[in-house]
Amino acid sequence: MAAECKNILEVRNLVVHYETDEAVCEAVNDVSFDIGEGEILGLVGETGAGKTTIGLSIMGLLPKPPAHIVSGSIKLNGEEFIDEADDPKSFFDIAGKLKIKKVKKNTEKMFRTIRGKKITMMFQDPMTALNPVHYVGDQIAEVIKIHEKVSAAEAQKRACDMLEIVGIPAERYKEYPHQFSGGMKQRIIIAIALACHPDLIIADEPTTALDVTIQAQVLKMMKELQEKYKTSMIFITHDFGVVAEICSKCAVVYAGEIVEYGTLEHIFNQAQHPYTLGLFGSIPNLEDETDRLKPIAGLMPNPMNLPPYCSFYERCDRKCDECKKKNPQLVEVEPGHFVRCVFAECKGGENSGITGN
């Protein structure tokens, strides 16, 4: 019997609000998921669903104010740190195997120690992620010097090696970001992300700004490097094609909630939530002869005024009176496959919520 996969990241009941004088934006609502060692989880959903906020929460990069972590637990390698800065009743747990004193928990200094070494994030636009007035090689070397405590010469040598690994000649070390194409800039971002061999990479739509051909090349390279270094990854996207290409698990996010979660087999072949089915119905299929696609009617609800019942109710073509009575829980309809729907609750009975190992 194969050994059970160790969880690199465990997120439990994460709730994040953006609080302003006018209203409270409920960006993330009771989100839970696991990522095992070497796994890639795809977070899929419309713009504004809360995917990036989940990633920023894990990185400790939420803008405070107005962002506020109301409750939840995030563990990296089983270690947790409690956040008492906002509310004694709320907590934000994040740590690696680094020996960080708990009295320093959730400080910017602590997160700087973790970011780049244990967790790193790849942002959507490589041009804004890179410093335009520094050599690209120096930007890779900086990460290595900070976290690996090596000499400048050693950091430069390792930065050159990383450039070669992502397919850029080391001779281009002393060039600026504007001298590279969009695809090559994204390769430099990947080199920075992998420079210290982190346990977890959060990739926030890293290929959205690239054309299809370059996107395929970057995805192929990311997959190969992820397998080489055994790095776990959260891949934020709105493209199921990308999920099918690179991910091992998928979480469909809607109005700040995970509405369906499971393996690719579960999501692609046994999808049950009406929103997931609607997303697949909006994708062209070369094997079917159809005159028009079937889009999901309506818009996502305003996160500043979410209904007390199912958030997808107004757009759902399967809605019933039961859907307006409460907000359904995430129910395990089969091992490893979770669905947030009243129909799933009827099937799943008591087996609800992601509980981990």
Disulfide bonds with the S-S distance in Angstrom:
none
